[in-house]
Amino acid sequence: MIQYSISDLEKITGIKAHTIRMWEKRYDLIQPDRTKSNVRLYNQEDMQKLQDIVLLYDQGLKISQIAAMDCGERGMMLRKFSAKDEALELRQDCFTASILEFNEEKLNTLVDNYEKRHGFLHTLTDYIWPYIENSSLLYVSGAFNLAHENFINQVVKRKTMARIDALPPNHCGGRGRVLIFLPPGENKELYTAGMEYACREKGYFTLNMGRNIGLEELQAISVSAKPDYIVSMIDTDFKYMAVGSYLTKITNLFPDSEVVVCGHQAATLNESFNGVTTFKNPTGLINYFIG
C-alpha cells in the first residue's frame, strides 16, 4: 500500500504542512496513521480526499463548510464547479488527483474545460506534456508507477486520435506529406499522435506508422511513399545504433525529404547535422511545422 509523508502531501497539493496539521486538529478532516515515533503517514484515500478539499477551498469555500460536507456532497460540489468553463483551469493538483484515482471522467472534464479556452494543441504542449515530463517527484515518492503512466497516456492518446479523426478531409494535403514513426526502443506514441494532430490541423498530409519501425521497414516505405518530411523522436537511451549513423541512413533512404527529429538524444547532435533538424522536445518540433 502506498503511503505518503506530510511533506509529500505538501509538495503535491501545494498546501503547507502546518496548514494540513491545523485542518486535522481543528476540523478532523483527515486521520493519518502514525509510526511509533509519531510520524504521520497518509494513505491513498487521504491523498484523494485532501486533493478534493484543496480544490473546493481554492474555489472560495470556507474550510469549515467543506469539513461539514460528507463525501457525496463534496463530489456534487466538485462537479458543479467542473461544469463551469471559467471555474477550473487544468490545475496540477486536480490533474494529479484524477490520475491517482484512475478517474477518467474527472481527467476528461479537466482536459475538456482547458481545451475550450486554449485549444487542444495548447492543452497538449502547454500543460499535459510538461506535466508528464515534470512528474518525477510523484515517482520518487511512490505515488506514481507504471499503471498511472499508462493510464494518462492511454486517455490522452485516445482523445488525440479522436481529434485527428474529427478533422475535415480538406485539412489533409496542401502543405506537404509528413511521415511519422518511432524507431525501435521508443514507445512515446502520445507525442507522435500530438505531432500528427498538429500537422494535419495545419494542412499537411500525414502517414503515422507507429512504433518499432526499423531501417528495413523504412526501406520498404521509401519505395512507395515519397514524403516531404520525415518526423521521429529519439529520446531514451538509443541502443539501435549510434544516433548519428542512424540518421545518416535515414537521409540516404529519403534523399529528397527533410528529416526533423526531437528528443534528448537527438538534441545532442549539431542542429545542422547532415541536413537533419533537431529539437530537444516535441513542442519545439510542433512549433517548427505550425509556425
Long-range contacts (C-beta under 8 A, 24 or more apart in sequence): 1-43, 1-44, 2-43, 2-44, 2-142, 2-143, 3-33, 3-41, 3-42, 3-43, 3-142, 4-41, 4-42, 4-43, 4-46, 4-47, 4-141, 4-142, 4-143, 5-39, 5-40, 5-41, 5-42, 6-32, 6-40, 6-42, 8-42, 8-141, 8-143, 9-42, 9-46, 9-47, 9-50, 11-137, 11-141, 12-47, 12-51, 12-93, 12-96, 12-137, 12-138, 12-141, 12-143, 13-50, 13-51, 13-54, 13-93, 14-54, 14-92, 14-93, 15-50, 15-54, 20-50, 23-53, 23-63, 23-67, 27-63, 27-64, 27-67, 28-67, 29-53, 29-63, 29-66, 29-67, 44-100, 47-97, 47-100, 47-143, 48-97, 48-100, 48-101, 51-93, 51-94, 51-96, 51-97, 51-100, 52-78, 52-97, 54-93, 55-81, 55-88, 55-91, 55-93, 55-94, 55-97, 56-81, 59-87, 82-106, 82-109, 82-110, 82-113, 85-113, 85-116, 85-117, 86-117, 87-113, 88-113, 89-113, 89-114, 90-114, 90-123, 90-127, 90-128, 92-131, 95-127, 95-131, 96-138, 96-143, 99-144, 99-148, 99-151, 99-152, 100-143, 100-148, 102-147, 102-148, 102-151, 104-151, 104-155, 107-152, 107-155, 108-155, 108-159, 111-156, 111-159, 120-160, 120-163, 120-197, 121-194, 121-197, 121-198, 121-201, 121-286, 121-290, 124-156, 124-160, 124-194, 124-197, 125-194, 125-282, 125-283, 125-286, 128-152, 128-156, 129-191, 129-194, 129-281, 129-282, 129-283, 132-190, 133-281, 153-189, 153-190, 156-190, 157-189, 157-190, 157-193, 160-190, 160-193, 160-194, 160-196, 160-197, 161-193, 163-197, 164-193, 164-196, 164-197, 164-200, 167-197, 167-200, 167-201, 171-200, 171-201, 171-202, 171-203, 172-200, 172-203, 172-204, 172-205, 172-206, 173-203, 173-204, 173-205, 174-203, 174-204, 175-202, 175-203, 175-204, 176-204, 176-205, 176-227, 176-228, 176-229, 177-204, 177-205, 177-206, 177-207, 177-225, 177-226, 177-227, 177-228, 177-229, 178-204, 178-205, 178-206, 178-207, 178-227, 178-228, 178-229, 178-231, 178-289, 179-207, 179-209, 179-221, 179-225, 179-227, 179-229, 179-230, 179-231, 179-254, 179-257, 180-206, 180-207, 180-208, 180-209, 180-231, 180-232, 181-208, 181-209, 181-210, 181-211, 181-213, 181-218, 181-231, 181-232, 182-210, 182-211, 182-212, 182-213, 182-232, 182-233, 183-212, 183-213, 183-214, 183-232, 183-234, 183-238, 183-240, 183-246, 184-212, 184-213, 184-214, 184-240, 185-236, 185-237, 185-238, 185-239, 185-240, 186-211, 186-232, 186-233, 186-234, 186-235, 186-236, 186-263, 187-211, 188-233, 188-235, 191-233, 191-262, 191-282, 192-231, 192-233, 194-282, 194-286, 195-231, 195-282, 195-285, 195-286, 195-289, 198-286, 198-289, 198-290, 199-231, 199-289, 201-290, 202-289, 202-290, 204-229, 204-289, 214-240, 215-246, 215-249, 215-250, 215-253, 218-250, 218-253, 218-254, 219-253, 222-253, 222-254, 226-256, 226-257, 227-254, 227-257, 228-257, 228-258, 229-257, 229-258, 229-259, 229-260, 229-289, 230-254, 230-257, 230-258, 230-259, 230-260, 231-260, 231-261, 231-285, 232-259, 232-261, 233-261, 233-262, 233-263, 233-266, 233-282, 234-261, 234-262, 234-263, 234-265, 234-266, 235-262, 235-263, 235-264, 235-265, 235-266, 236-263, 236-265, 237-265, 238-265, 243-268, 243-269, 244-269, 244-273, 244-274, 247-273, 247-274, 247-276, 248-274, 251-275, 251-276, 260-285, 260-288, 260-289, 261-285
